[in-house]
């Protein structure tokens, strides 16, 4: 391996039997680092944008469900747009699966979509009631729920050190609550939404693994069906919880 320095640079690199050479370790590491950095940048940017949309006094849009519905609708349109673009592009120019709405597949993805709706809705509600700095603290119990649900639903046990790590996370969670209370900005409803969001994130990972075979293990198809289902389910929720006149006014 290149990392250990044991390989002879004069010998051909070990491949997968197809005659292709693996990229150097430094190149693969750089790609991974670039993807992680881009993810961080987009994630942080989305947190600040959502905070502005949900809690800006100048914007005055007090409609978290409408904001979340709009994000799902845009994601659906982007997926469909890329699918059409890939179909019109030369072969190999754009690797994107064809997307066609199948009601049978949509029903198979529905349990995941319900969890997905809870995840993104509680995320946005948590962000609406707490500051950006406390937002990640409010959602820090995802790892704890991962361990708990893996045992309850998948019957998978974990190591003592993983349980010890969960104890540290819970301690940090309560410390963050204590410091937020000392600052006078503690919101218990925001904390409750953060805990529910953490629970839904864990359930989302479990159900994603279960329903992937229904979409031929394609993440893009799963994203498309998930957001289509979410858009349909959000419509009665928005009517049920009001705010329709605010959407028209805005």
MARPAGU-545708 format. One record per residue (C-alpha): residue number from 1; x, y, z. Coordinates in Angstrom, 3 decimals, padded with zeros to 6 digits. Layout:
# residues N
{NUM; {X; Y; Z}};
...
***
This chain:
# residues 250
{1; {000.000; 000.000; 000.000}};
{2; {001.167; 003.535; -000.672}};
{3; {000.408; 004.538; 002.911}};
{4; {002.786; 001.998; 004.406}};
{5; {005.498; 002.545; 001.835}};
{6; {005.903; -001.219; 001.272}};
{7; {005.079; -001.235; -002.426}};
{8; {007.853; -001.094; -004.995}};
{9; {007.341; 002.004; -007.206}};
{10; {008.860; 000.116; -010.176}};
{11; {006.194; -002.580; -010.056}};
{12; {002.702; -002.044; -011.524}};
{13; {000.054; -001.088; -009.003}};
{14; {-002.352; -003.764; -007.888}};
{15; {-005.693; -003.279; -009.585}};
{16; {-009.068; -004.874; -009.560}};
{17; {-008.238; -007.337; -012.347}};
{18; {-009.588; -005.084; -015.109}};
{19; {-006.181; -003.622; -016.038}};
{20; {-006.963; -000.213; -014.537}};
{21; {-004.483; 001.365; -012.155}};
{22; {-005.756; 002.696; -008.853}};
{23; {-005.209; 006.428; -008.294}};
{24; {-002.367; 007.273; -005.915}};
{25; {-003.244; 007.432; -002.240}};
{26; {-002.498; 011.169; -002.103}};
{27; {-005.003; 011.823; -004.901}};
{28; {-007.706; 009.715; -003.251}};
{29; {-007.082; 011.401; 000.102}};
{30; {-007.251; 014.834; -001.530}};
{31; {-010.589; 013.962; -003.170}};
{32; {-012.030; 012.787; 000.144}};
{33; {-010.776; 015.919; 001.915}};
{34; {-012.277; 018.100; -000.828}};
{35; {-015.662; 016.369; -000.565}};
{36; {-015.673; 016.744; 003.229}};
{37; {-014.734; 020.438; 003.005}};
{38; {-017.419; 021.122; 000.388}};
{39; {-019.971; 019.290; 002.554}};
{40; {-018.996; 021.370; 005.590}};
{41; {-019.206; 024.613; 003.622}};
{42; {-022.618; 023.796; 002.134}};
{43; {-023.945; 022.494; 005.458}};
{44; {-022.886; 025.607; 007.387}};
{45; {-024.207; 027.873; 004.640}};
{46; {-027.567; 026.080; 004.679}};
{47; {-027.813; 026.490; 008.463}};
{48; {-027.381; 030.263; 008.194}};
{49; {-029.749; 030.522; 005.218}};
{50; {-032.416; 028.491; 007.009}};
{51; {-031.976; 030.588; 010.131}};
{52; {-032.535; 033.717; 008.046}};
{53; {-035.639; 032.280; 006.392}};
{54; {-037.128; 030.975; 009.628}};
{55; {-036.313; 033.718; 012.123}};
{56; {-035.457; 036.925; 010.277}};
{57; {-037.403; 039.964; 011.596}};
{58; {-036.905; 041.754; 008.277}};
{59; {-038.274; 038.853; 006.231}};
{60; {-041.136; 038.082; 008.615}};
{61; {-041.856; 034.624; 007.177}};
{62; {-043.175; 032.653; 010.132}};
{63; {-043.881; 029.482; 008.154}};
{64; {-041.382; 026.665; 008.818}};
{65; {-043.530; 024.035; 007.096}};
{66; {-043.813; 026.157; 003.955}};
{67; {-040.033; 026.704; 003.905}};
{68; {-039.418; 022.974; 004.261}};
{69; {-041.989; 022.150; 001.559}};
{70; {-040.302; 024.623; -000.799}};
{71; {-036.920; 022.992; -000.231}};
{72; {-038.365; 019.552; -001.036}};
{73; {-040.044; 020.893; -004.172}};
{74; {-036.802; 022.479; -005.416}};
{75; {-034.905; 019.235; -004.755}};
{76; {-037.499; 017.271; -006.757}};
{77; {-037.254; 019.671; -009.698}};
{78; {-033.441; 019.587; -009.627}};
{79; {-033.396; 015.781; -009.668}};
{80; {-035.820; 015.666; -012.593}};
{81; {-033.882; 018.384; -014.404}};
{82; {-030.590; 016.524; -014.088}};
{83; {-032.292; 013.348; -015.268}};
{84; {-033.563; 015.074; -018.414}};
{85; {-030.165; 016.696; -018.965}};
{86; {-028.429; 013.325; -018.694}};
{87; {-030.864; 011.844; -021.220}};
{88; {-030.093; 014.639; -023.697}};
{89; {-026.310; 014.575; -023.140}};
{90; {-023.815; 012.410; -025.050}};
{91; {-023.209; 008.972; -023.507}};
{92; {-020.909; 009.198; -020.491}};
{93; {-021.059; 012.989; -020.298}};
{94; {-023.396; 013.061; -017.287}};
{95; {-023.898; 010.025; -015.064}};
{96; {-027.418; 010.423; -013.672}};
{97; {-030.195; 007.787; -013.593}};
{98; {-033.451; 008.182; -015.445}};
{99; {-036.293; 009.178; -013.134}};
{100; {-039.864; 008.083; -013.749}};
{101; {-042.534; 008.209; -011.078}};
{102; {-043.724; 004.710; -010.155}};
{103; {-046.527; 004.608; -007.583}};
{104; {-045.504; 001.142; -006.395}};
{105; {-041.964; 002.337; -005.669}};
{106; {-043.359; 005.498; -004.108}};
{107; {-045.409; 003.402; -001.664}};
{108; {-042.328; 001.344; -000.807}};
{109; {-040.414; 004.524; 000.035}};
{110; {-043.314; 006.011; 002.037}};
{111; {-042.163; 004.827; 005.526}};
{112; {-038.801; 006.499; 004.947}};
{113; {-040.563; 009.634; 003.661}};
{114; {-042.542; 009.937; 006.910}};
{115; {-039.314; 009.789; 008.916}};
{116; {-037.682; 012.179; 006.435}};
{117; {-040.476; 014.711; 006.916}};
{118; {-040.031; 014.527; 010.675}};
{119; {-036.283; 014.933; 010.337}};
{120; {-036.238; 018.053; 008.186}};
{121; {-039.274; 019.621; 009.920}};
{122; {-037.859; 019.180; 013.423}};
{123; {-034.476; 020.379; 012.186}};
{124; {-035.989; 023.624; 010.937}};
{125; {-038.197; 024.054; 014.017}};
{126; {-035.156; 023.558; 016.259}};
{127; {-033.224; 026.152; 014.265}};
{128; {-036.159; 028.557; 014.497}};
{129; {-036.182; 028.500; 018.309}};
{130; {-032.445; 028.349; 019.101}};
{131; {-029.391; 030.236; 017.938}};
{132; {-027.009; 028.932; 015.301}};
{133; {-024.287; 028.346; 017.913}};
{134; {-026.576; 026.105; 020.015}};
{135; {-028.178; 024.415; 017.017}};
{136; {-025.624; 021.597; 016.739}};
{137; {-025.677; 021.091; 020.509}};
{138; {-029.446; 020.690; 020.346}};
{139; {-029.040; 017.977; 017.708}};
{140; {-026.016; 016.257; 019.242}};
{141; {-027.865; 013.149; 020.460}};
{142; {-027.918; 011.493; 017.022}};
{143; {-025.034; 009.163; 017.937}};
{144; {-026.781; 008.181; 021.173}};
{145; {-029.981; 007.337; 019.283}};
{146; {-027.932; 005.408; 016.700}};
{147; {-026.590; 003.125; 019.423}};
{148; {-029.977; 002.800; 021.131}};
{149; {-031.996; 002.092; 017.980}};
{150; {-029.382; -000.306; 016.623}};
{151; {-029.912; -002.372; 019.754}};
{152; {-033.710; -002.064; 019.874}};
{153; {-034.488; -002.472; 016.158}};
{154; {-031.503; -004.299; 014.700}};
{155; {-030.439; -006.251; 017.816}};
{156; {-026.869; -005.038; 017.364}};
{157; {-024.775; -004.633; 020.496}};
{158; {-021.993; -002.086; 020.864}};
{159; {-018.706; -001.826; 022.719}};
{160; {-018.064; -000.377; 026.143}};
{161; {-016.051; 002.483; 024.627}};
{162; {-018.961; 003.411; 022.346}};
{163; {-021.249; 003.532; 025.380}};
{164; {-018.648; 005.645; 027.176}};
{165; {-018.623; 008.019; 024.204}};
{166; {-022.417; 008.271; 024.393}};
{167; {-022.070; 009.214; 028.064}};
{168; {-019.642; 011.995; 027.117}};
{169; {-022.074; 013.253; 024.442}};
{170; {-024.961; 013.328; 026.925}};
{171; {-022.755; 015.176; 029.418}};
{172; {-021.833; 017.741; 026.770}};
{173; {-025.495; 018.091; 025.823}};
{174; {-026.483; 018.968; 029.401}};
{175; {-023.478; 021.278; 029.743}};
{176; {-024.617; 023.121; 026.616}};
{177; {-028.115; 023.463; 028.077}};
{178; {-026.637; 024.799; 031.310}};
{179; {-024.547; 027.406; 029.505}};
{180; {-027.457; 028.421; 027.296}};
{181; {-029.572; 028.885; 030.420}};
{182; {-026.836; 031.002; 031.988}};
{183; {-026.905; 033.256; 028.921}};
{184; {-030.678; 033.632; 029.275}};
{185; {-031.373; 032.312; 025.758}};
{186; {-032.510; 028.782; 026.628}};
{187; {-035.518; 027.506; 024.681}};
{188; {-036.934; 024.219; 025.954}};
{189; {-039.183; 023.856; 022.932}};
{190; {-036.138; 024.287; 020.689}};
{191; {-034.316; 021.601; 022.685}};
{192; {-037.313; 019.270; 022.362}};
{193; {-037.348; 019.777; 018.582}};
{194; {-033.585; 019.124; 018.510}};
{195; {-034.015; 015.821; 020.370}};
{196; {-036.817; 014.779; 017.994}};
{197; {-034.647; 015.764; 015.030}};
{198; {-031.799; 013.591; 016.371}};
{199; {-034.209; 010.668; 016.749}};
{200; {-035.482; 011.096; 013.192}};
{201; {-031.939; 011.329; 011.789}};
{202; {-031.155; 007.948; 013.338}};
{203; {-034.400; 006.411; 012.071}};
{204; {-033.714; 007.907; 008.646}};
{205; {-030.404; 006.042; 008.418}};
{206; {-032.046; 002.736; 009.380}};
{207; {-034.978; 003.086; 006.962}};
{208; {-032.702; 004.279; 004.154}};
{209; {-030.848; 000.984; 004.323}};
{210; {-034.156; -000.906; 004.251}};
{211; {-035.707; 000.826; 001.233}};
{212; {-032.622; 001.225; -000.979}};
{213; {-033.294; -002.083; -002.796}};
{214; {-036.691; -000.707; -003.894}};
{215; {-034.895; 001.981; -005.955}};
{216; {-032.142; -000.303; -007.284}};
{217; {-029.768; 001.025; -004.592}};
{218; {-029.677; 004.413; -006.332}};
{219; {-029.280; 007.348; -003.956}};
{220; {-030.545; 009.750; -006.626}};
{221; {-033.739; 007.761; -007.202}};
{222; {-034.261; 007.544; -003.459}};
{223; {-033.801; 011.317; -003.148}};
{224; {-036.328; 011.892; -005.935}};
{225; {-039.030; 009.599; -004.505}};
{226; {-038.416; 010.800; -000.964}};
{227; {-038.915; 014.441; -001.893}};
{228; {-041.917; 013.737; -004.144}};
{229; {-043.619; 011.934; -001.253}};
{230; {-042.641; 014.735; 001.121}};
{231; {-044.147; 017.410; -001.148}};
{232; {-047.459; 015.532; -001.264}};
{233; {-047.533; 014.929; 002.500}};
{234; {-046.605; 018.518; 003.341}};
{235; {-049.665; 019.974; 001.587}};
{236; {-052.259; 018.741; 004.138}};
{237; {-049.861; 019.566; 006.982}};
{238; {-049.611; 023.175; 005.824}};
{239; {-053.394; 023.439; 005.530}};
{240; {-053.889; 021.773; 008.911}};
{241; {-051.504; 024.053; 010.796}};
{242; {-052.592; 027.232; 009.047}};
{243; {-050.442; 029.938; 007.563}};
{244; {-052.002; 029.694; 004.102}};
{245; {-052.844; 033.382; 004.001}};
{246; {-049.302; 034.224; 005.070}};
{247; {-047.896; 032.243; 002.113}};
{248; {-050.109; 034.133; -000.358}};
{249; {-049.236; 037.447; 001.244}};
{250; {-045.530; 036.702; 001.182}};
***
